[in-house]
Amino acid sequence: MVHWLGRRAEDVLSALLVAMFVAFLLQIVTRYVLNAPLSWTAEFSTLCWVWGILWGAGLVLRDEEEIRFDVIYGAMKPAVKRVADAVTGTAVVAIFTWSLPAVVDYVTFMKVEKTAYLGLRFDLVFSVYVIFAIAQIVRHALIVWRSVTGRSVTGRGLARGA
């Protein structure tokens, strides 16, 4: 089931990239070929980019694809790596968990504002950050659990069947 959900998360990310690319091409054609620019395409592309980055980082990115200081991390012994993973994972879980109520409060507050051209409510636009934050809490809690129990930390990501 987790693997199937991971594939659907990848599908959503792919659709966002395609939509962004099509809007970008439409913007170029209408601006430079037809000399009749569309204002909404830039906003749409930006929204797809923001959603794609946060959706992808939260639900599609695998643990081994995350940015790390590989020179330092790679030189560590396995036991030290486990301690480092437990400490950093605990910090990430604590920070995201601590900030989550304020994030949800801010996102729900933004329902009063709308985007300039598409008229989308900003709470819907920013809701992807709540998804990202929850995914980071779950992902790093699993990393902590794996490091404490001695299981391999460089396994599959949240979306790929952790």
Secondary structure as GFF3:
##gff-version 3
##sequence-region A 1 162
A	DSSP	alpha_helix	2	28	.	.	.	ID=ss1
A	DSSP	pi_helix	29	33	.	.	.	ID=ss2
A	DSSP	alpha_helix	40	55	.	.	.	ID=ss3
A	DSSP	pi_helix	56	60	.	.	.	ID=ss4
A	DSSP	three_ten_helix	63	65	.	.	.	ID=ss5
A	DSSP	alpha_helix	70	75	.	.	.	ID=ss6
A	DSSP	alpha_helix	78	109	.	.	.	ID=ss7
A	DSSP	three_ten_helix	110	112	.	.	.	ID=ss8
A	DSSP	alpha_helix	122	149	.	.	.	ID=ss9
A	DSSP	three_ten_helix	158	160	.	.	.	ID=ss10
###
